[in-house]
């Protein structure tokens, strides 16, 4: 209990620092002091470069370690296949809902950044086949050197799956441990960067406040938040219940049984911390067999990130739109795939969806100052998203448990 109290206190302090940094930066930027403007530009550039530095290894290692760890599971392949299928279906559905709402609500641009005609080749007039070919790497080094996010995701997914299904040997185990060791090292660097992030928020906010009118900022960010929260609520109350109904399950009965876990997720903002309650609720309140719940739910906690997929997609489109990227349907569909794959590989990354989205945007050279404005809002968004993730985990578990057994086995 004391540990939970300390965690909540630390989270509250962190949020207060972020909001305070945003307010200080906004006020200082509004003063239009020349030397401060220059200092803000320098600090913002430093933070942008640092995030670009960790962007590539963050994305690659997160996907590789997540997928490779699946190969360590020794349970039945049938249960795993059902779990993976429902996870992909619900995650894609969440991203699609977010995309549709984004197109319908259409948040306006924040007029803080000059638009770019050249996004390192991303805005060139290419055929759809040319665009797909540009994603397929012809060597290992070039995607990492150029920060080609799509190619990096493809390589990381291939490596992670290969490690998952390779015959286990001492060499393979050493390789996997080495990769996990690199990820732990990266996390240390990321935590250090997060500790000094309030300084970056001050700089980003200072840059923005000198160029924004409050009405434009509130209006645009308000529509962005409406897309995020609206998508989460639609996924929670409409889409996921439809999945349950399709399996012949009563959504209200499942939600009532899993409500302790959903509520705990809302306040702890951690699917992993909620996992013991989720498993207990599934077994004792929902009546799921222990061997199913104890296998499905840890996997879902790792890869089933409905809210994260929607956040990554909507936020990426919003930031790229403000950077001047033309968002046609092929481009948005490609980023839908990026969001789904990134969400699956998100487990274990400090600051979760926000930091991974920041890394993706740093990798494509998007205006990261907008991410500084979104950061204080993310505290509320994260609560709703985590509750949605745990609710989705619960739905997947219930659907897998309802699948008919094969050969008379449970």
C-alpha positions as CSV (number, residue, x, y, z in Angstrom):
1,X,0.0,0.0,0.0
2,X,2.8,2.3,0.9
3,X,4.5,1.6,-2.5
4,X,1.3,2.4,-4.4
5,X,0.9,5.6,-2.4
6,X,4.5,6.6,-3.2
7,X,3.9,5.9,-6.9
8,X,0.8,8.0,-7.0
9,X,2.6,10.8,-5.2
10,X,5.5,10.7,-7.7
11,X,3.1,10.7,-10.6
12,X,1.3,13.7,-9.2
13,X,4.6,15.5,-8.7
14,X,5.7,14.7,-12.2
15,X,2.5,16.0,-13.7
16,X,2.7,19.2,-11.6
17,X,6.3,19.7,-12.9
18,X,5.2,19.2,-16.5
19,X,2.3,21.6,-16.2
20,X,4.5,24.1,-14.4
21,X,7.2,23.9,-17.1
22,X,4.6,24.4,-19.8
23,X,3.2,27.5,-17.9
24,X,6.7,29.0,-17.3
25,X,7.7,28.4,-20.9
26,X,4.5,30.0,-22.2
27,X,4.9,33.1,-20.1
28,X,8.6,33.6,-20.9
29,X,7.9,33.0,-24.6
30,X,5.1,35.6,-24.5
31,X,7.5,38.2,-23.2
32,X,9.5,38.0,-26.6
33,X,12.9,38.5,-25.0
34,X,15.4,38.1,-27.7
35,X,18.1,36.3,-25.8
36,X,15.5,34.0,-24.2
37,X,14.1,33.2,-27.7
38,X,17.6,32.2,-28.8
39,X,18.1,30.1,-25.7
40,X,14.8,28.3,-26.2
41,X,15.6,27.5,-29.8
42,X,19.0,26.1,-28.7
43,X,17.5,23.9,-25.9
44,X,14.6,22.7,-28.1
45,X,17.1,21.7,-30.8
46,X,19.2,19.8,-28.3
47,X,16.2,17.8,-27.1
48,X,15.1,17.1,-30.6
49,X,18.6,15.7,-31.5
50,X,18.6,13.6,-28.3
51,X,15.2,12.1,-29.0
52,X,16.4,11.4,-32.6
53,X,19.4,9.7,-31.1
54,X,17.3,7.2,-29.1
55,X,14.4,6.9,-31.6
56,X,15.9,4.2,-33.8
57,X,17.1,1.8,-31.0
58,X,13.9,2.4,-29.0
59,X,11.7,1.3,-31.8
60,X,13.9,-1.6,-33.0
61,X,14.6,-3.1,-29.5
62,X,11.0,-2.7,-28.3
63,X,9.6,-4.7,-31.2
64,X,12.4,-7.3,-31.2
65,X,12.3,-8.1,-27.5
66,X,8.5,-8.2,-27.4
67,X,8.2,-10.6,-30.4
68,X,11.2,-12.8,-29.4
69,X,9.8,-13.3,-25.8
70,X,6.7,-14.9,-27.3
71,X,8.8,-17.8,-28.3
72,X,9.5,-18.6,-24.7
73,X,5.9,-19.6,-24.1
74,X,5.4,-23.4,-23.9
75,X,1.6,-23.4,-23.8
76,X,-0.6,-24.7,-26.5
77,X,-0.4,-23.1,-29.9
78,X,-4.2,-23.1,-30.4
79,X,-4.7,-20.7,-27.4
80,X,-1.8,-18.5,-28.6
81,X,-3.2,-18.3,-32.1
82,X,-6.6,-17.3,-30.9
83,X,-5.0,-14.7,-28.6
84,X,-2.9,-13.2,-31.3
85,X,-5.9,-13.1,-33.8
86,X,-8.2,-11.3,-31.4
87,X,-5.4,-9.0,-30.3
88,X,-4.7,-8.0,-33.9
89,X,-8.3,-7.6,-34.7
90,X,-9.1,-5.3,-31.8
91,X,-5.9,-3.3,-32.1
92,X,-6.6,-2.7,-35.8
93,X,-10.2,-1.8,-35.0
94,X,-9.0,0.8,-32.5
95,X,-6.6,2.4,-35.0
96,X,-9.4,2.5,-37.6
97,X,-11.8,4.2,-35.3
98,X,-9.1,6.8,-34.5
99,X,-8.4,7.3,-38.2
100,X,-12.1,7.8,-39.0
101,X,-12.7,10.3,-36.2
102,X,-9.5,12.1,-37.2
103,X,-10.8,12.5,-40.8
104,X,-14.3,13.5,-39.6
105,X,-13.3,16.0,-36.9
106,X,-10.3,17.3,-38.8
107,X,-8.2,19.2,-36.2
108,X,-6.8,22.4,-37.5
109,X,-3.1,23.2,-37.8
110,X,-1.3,25.1,-35.1
111,X,0.4,27.9,-36.9
112,X,3.6,27.6,-35.1
113,X,5.8,25.8,-37.6
114,X,6.5,26.5,-41.2
115,X,5.3,23.8,-43.5
116,X,7.8,21.7,-45.3
117,X,7.6,20.7,-48.9
118,X,10.4,18.2,-48.6
119,X,10.1,15.6,-45.8
120,X,13.2,13.7,-46.7
121,X,11.4,12.1,-49.6
122,X,8.2,11.3,-47.8
123,X,6.1,13.8,-49.7
124,X,7.4,13.0,-53.2
125,X,4.9,12.0,-55.8
126,X,5.4,8.2,-55.9
127,X,3.1,5.4,-57.0
128,X,1.8,3.2,-54.3
129,X,4.1,0.4,-55.4
130,X,7.1,2.7,-55.3
131,X,6.2,3.7,-51.8
132,X,6.0,0.0,-50.7
133,X,9.3,-0.7,-52.4
134,X,10.9,2.1,-50.5
135,X,9.9,0.4,-47.3
136,X,11.6,-2.9,-48.2
137,X,15.3,-2.6,-47.2
138,X,18.1,-3.8,-49.5
139,X,20.7,-3.7,-46.7
140,X,20.7,-3.6,-42.9
141,X,22.6,-0.4,-42.3
142,X,20.8,2.1,-44.5
143,X,17.4,2.2,-42.7
144,X,19.1,2.8,-39.3
145,X,21.5,5.4,-40.8
146,X,18.6,7.3,-42.4
147,X,16.1,6.7,-39.7
148,X,13.6,5.0,-42.1
149,X,11.0,4.1,-39.5
150,X,9.0,1.8,-41.7
151,X,12.0,-0.3,-42.8
152,X,13.3,-0.4,-39.2
153,X,9.9,-1.8,-38.1
154,X,10.0,-4.4,-40.8
155,X,13.6,-5.5,-39.9
156,X,12.8,-5.6,-36.2
157,X,9.6,-7.6,-36.7
158,X,11.5,-10.1,-38.8
159,X,14.3,-10.5,-36.3
160,X,11.9,-10.8,-33.4
161,X,9.8,-13.5,-35.0
162,X,12.9,-15.3,-36.1
163,X,14.3,-15.4,-32.6
164,X,10.8,-16.5,-31.3
165,X,10.7,-19.6,-33.5
166,X,14.4,-20.6,-33.7
167,X,15.3,-23.8,-32.0
168,X,16.5,-22.9,-28.5
169,X,20.3,-23.2,-28.0
170,X,22.9,-21.6,-25.9
171,X,23.9,-19.3,-28.7
172,X,20.3,-18.1,-29.2
173,X,19.8,-17.6,-25.5
174,X,23.0,-15.5,-25.2
175,X,21.9,-13.4,-28.2
176,X,18.4,-12.8,-26.7
177,X,19.9,-11.9,-23.3
178,X,22.3,-9.5,-25.1
179,X,19.4,-7.8,-26.8
180,X,17.5,-7.5,-23.6
181,X,20.7,-6.1,-22.0
182,X,20.9,-3.4,-24.7
183,X,17.3,-2.5,-24.0
184,X,17.9,-2.1,-20.3
185,X,20.9,0.1,-21.1
186,X,18.7,2.2,-23.4
187,X,16.1,2.5,-20.6
188,X,18.7,4.0,-18.3
189,X,19.5,6.6,-20.9
190,X,15.8,7.3,-21.5
191,X,15.0,7.7,-17.8
192,X,17.9,10.2,-17.6
193,X,16.4,12.1,-20.5
194,X,13.0,12.1,-18.9
195,X,14.4,13.5,-15.7
196,X,15.5,16.7,-17.6
197,X,12.5,16.7,-19.9
198,X,10.8,19.6,-18.1
199,X,13.6,21.9,-19.3
200,X,12.7,20.8,-22.9
201,X,9.0,21.5,-22.2
202,X,9.9,25.0,-21.1
203,X,11.8,25.5,-24.3
204,X,9.1,24.0,-26.6
205,X,6.4,26.0,-24.9
206,X,8.5,29.2,-25.0
207,X,8.9,28.8,-28.8
208,X,5.2,28.1,-29.3
209,X,3.8,30.9,-27.1
210,X,5.6,33.6,-29.1
211,X,3.8,32.5,-32.3
212,X,0.4,31.2,-31.2
213,X,-2.8,32.9,-30.3
214,X,-4.6,31.2,-27.4
215,X,-7.7,30.7,-29.4
216,X,-6.0,28.9,-32.2
217,X,-4.1,26.6,-29.8
218,X,-7.1,25.7,-27.7
219,X,-9.3,25.1,-30.7
220,X,-6.9,22.9,-32.5
221,X,-5.7,20.9,-29.4
222,X,-9.4,20.6,-28.3
223,X,-10.3,18.8,-31.5
224,X,-7.2,16.6,-31.2
225,X,-8.2,15.6,-27.7
226,X,-11.8,15.0,-28.8
227,X,-10.5,12.6,-31.5
228,X,-8.3,10.7,-29.0
229,X,-10.9,10.4,-26.2
230,X,-13.8,9.9,-28.6
231,X,-12.0,7.1,-30.2
232,X,-11.2,5.5,-26.9
233,X,-14.8,5.7,-25.7
234,X,-16.2,4.3,-29.0
235,X,-13.7,1.4,-28.8
236,X,-14.6,0.8,-25.1
237,X,-18.4,1.0,-25.3
238,X,-19.2,0.0,-28.9
239,X,-16.5,-1.9,-30.8
240,X,-15.3,-4.2,-28.1
241,X,-18.8,-5.1,-27.0
242,X,-19.6,-6.0,-30.6
243,X,-16.6,-8.4,-30.6
244,X,-18.0,-10.0,-27.5
245,X,-21.5,-10.3,-29.0
246,X,-20.0,-11.9,-32.2
247,X,-18.7,-14.6,-29.9
248,X,-22.0,-15.0,-28.2
249,X,-20.9,-13.3,-24.9
250,X,-22.8,-10.8,-22.9
251,X,-20.7,-7.5,-22.8
252,X,-22.4,-6.3,-19.6
253,X,-21.7,-9.5,-17.8
254,X,-18.0,-9.4,-18.8
255,X,-17.6,-5.8,-17.9
256,X,-19.3,-6.3,-14.6
257,X,-16.9,-9.2,-13.8
258,X,-13.8,-7.3,-14.9
259,X,-14.7,-3.9,-13.4
260,X,-12.2,-4.1,-10.5
261,X,-9.4,-4.5,-13.0
262,X,-10.7,-1.8,-15.3
263,X,-11.1,0.7,-12.5
264,X,-7.7,-0.1,-11.1
265,X,-6.1,0.5,-14.5
266,X,-7.9,3.8,-14.7
267,X,-6.2,5.1,-11.6
268,X,-2.8,3.3,-11.7
269,X,-2.3,3.9,-15.5
270,X,-0.4,0.6,-15.7
271,X,-1.6,-2.6,-17.3
272,X,1.3,-4.5,-15.8
273,X,0.5,-3.3,-12.3
274,X,-3.1,-4.2,-12.8
275,X,-2.3,-7.7,-14.1
276,X,-2.8,-9.6,-10.8
277,X,-6.2,-8.0,-10.4
278,X,-7.1,-8.7,-14.0
279,X,-6.2,-12.4,-13.6
280,X,-8.1,-12.7,-10.3
281,X,-11.2,-11.1,-11.8
282,X,-11.0,-13.3,-14.9
283,X,-10.7,-16.5,-12.9
284,X,-12.9,-15.8,-9.9
285,X,-15.5,-13.4,-11.2
286,X,-15.7,-14.2,-14.9
287,X,-15.1,-18.0,-14.5
288,X,-12.3,-18.3,-17.0
289,X,-10.2,-21.4,-16.5
290,X,-6.9,-20.7,-14.8
291,X,-4.7,-22.2,-17.5
292,X,-6.3,-19.9,-20.0
293,X,-6.3,-16.7,-18.0
294,X,-2.7,-17.2,-16.8
295,X,-1.5,-17.6,-20.3
296,X,-3.7,-15.2,-22.3
297,X,-3.6,-12.1,-20.0
298,X,0.2,-11.8,-19.6
299,X,0.5,-12.0,-23.4
300,X,-2.3,-9.4,-23.8
301,X,-0.6,-7.1,-21.2
302,X,2.5,-7.3,-23.4
303,X,1.0,-6.9,-26.9
304,X,-2.7,-5.9,-26.8
305,X,-2.5,-2.1,-26.8
306,X,-5.8,-0.8,-28.3
307,X,-5.5,2.7,-26.8
308,X,-1.9,3.0,-27.7
309,X,-2.5,2.2,-31.3
310,X,-5.1,4.9,-31.6
311,X,-2.9,7.4,-29.8
312,X,0.2,6.7,-31.9
313,X,-1.8,7.0,-35.2
314,X,-3.9,10.1,-34.4
315,X,-0.9,11.9,-32.7
316,X,1.4,11.1,-35.6
317,X,-1.1,12.3,-38.2
318,X,-1.7,15.5,-36.2
319,X,2.0,16.3,-35.7
320,X,2.9,15.4,-39.3
321,X,-0.1,17.5,-40.6
322,X,1.3,20.5,-38.7
323,X,4.7,19.9,-40.3
324,X,3.2,20.2,-43.7
325,X,3.0,16.6,-44.8
326,X,0.3,15.8,-47.2
327,X,-2.0,13.2,-45.6
328,X,-3.6,11.2,-48.4
329,X,-5.3,7.9,-47.8
330,X,-2.4,5.7,-48.8
331,X,-0.1,7.6,-46.4
332,X,-2.6,7.4,-43.6
333,X,-3.2,3.6,-44.2
334,X,0.6,3.1,-44.1
335,X,0.8,4.9,-40.7
336,X,-2.1,2.8,-39.5
337,X,0.1,-0.2,-40.0
338,X,3.0,1.6,-38.3
339,X,0.7,2.4,-35.3
340,X,-0.5,-1.2,-34.9
341,X,3.0,-2.7,-35.1
342,X,4.5,0.0,-32.8
343,X,1.7,-0.5,-30.2
344,X,2.4,-4.2,-30.2
345,X,6.1,-3.5,-29.6
346,X,5.4,-0.8,-27.0
347,X,5.6,-3.0,-23.9
348,X,8.2,-1.9,-21.4
349,X,9.1,1.4,-23.0
350,X,9.1,4.2,-20.3
351,X,6.3,6.7,-20.8
352,X,4.6,4.1,-23.1
353,X,2.7,5.4,-26.1
354,X,3.8,9.0,-25.7
355,X,7.5,8.4,-25.8
356,X,7.2,5.9,-28.7
357,X,5.2,8.4,-30.7
358,X,7.8,11.1,-29.9
359,X,10.5,8.7,-31.2
360,X,8.6,8.0,-34.4
361,X,8.1,11.7,-35.0
362,X,11.7,12.5,-34.3
363,X,12.6,9.8,-36.8
364,X,10.7,11.5,-39.6
365,X,11.7,15.1,-38.7
366,X,8.3,16.2,-37.5
367,X,7.8,19.4,-35.4
368,X,8.3,18.0,-31.9
369,X,7.2,21.2,-30.1
370,X,3.6,20.1,-30.5
371,X,4.5,16.9,-28.5
372,X,5.6,19.2,-25.7
373,X,2.0,20.7,-25.6
374,X,0.4,17.3,-25.7
375,X,2.6,16.0,-22.8
376,X,0.6,17.5,-19.9
377,X,-2.7,16.4,-21.6
378,X,-1.3,12.8,-21.8
379,X,-1.7,12.3,-18.1
380,X,-5.5,12.2,-18.5
381,X,-5.3,10.5,-21.9
382,X,-3.1,7.8,-20.4
383,X,-5.7,7.0,-17.7
384,X,-8.5,6.4,-20.3
385,X,-6.2,4.5,-22.6
386,X,-4.9,2.1,-19.9
387,X,-8.5,1.3,-18.8
388,X,-9.3,0.6,-22.4
389,X,-6.3,-1.6,-22.8
390,X,-7.2,-3.7,-19.7
391,X,-10.8,-3.9,-20.9
392,X,-9.6,-5.1,-24.3
393,X,-7.3,-7.7,-22.5
394,X,-10.4,-8.9,-20.6
395,X,-12.4,-9.1,-23.8
396,X,-9.7,-11.1,-25.6
397,X,-9.4,-13.5,-22.6
398,X,-13.2,-14.0,-22.6
399,X,-13.3,-14.7,-26.3
400,X,-10.4,-17.1,-26.2
401,X,-12.0,-19.0,-23.3
402,X,-15.2,-19.3,-25.3
403,X,-13.5,-20.9,-28.3
404,X,-14.4,-24.6,-28.7
405,X,-11.6,-27.0,-27.6
406,X,-9.9,-29.3,-30.1
407,X,-9.8,-33.1,-29.7
408,X,-11.8,-32.9,-26.5
409,X,-8.9,-31.1,-24.7
410,X,-9.4,-27.9,-22.6
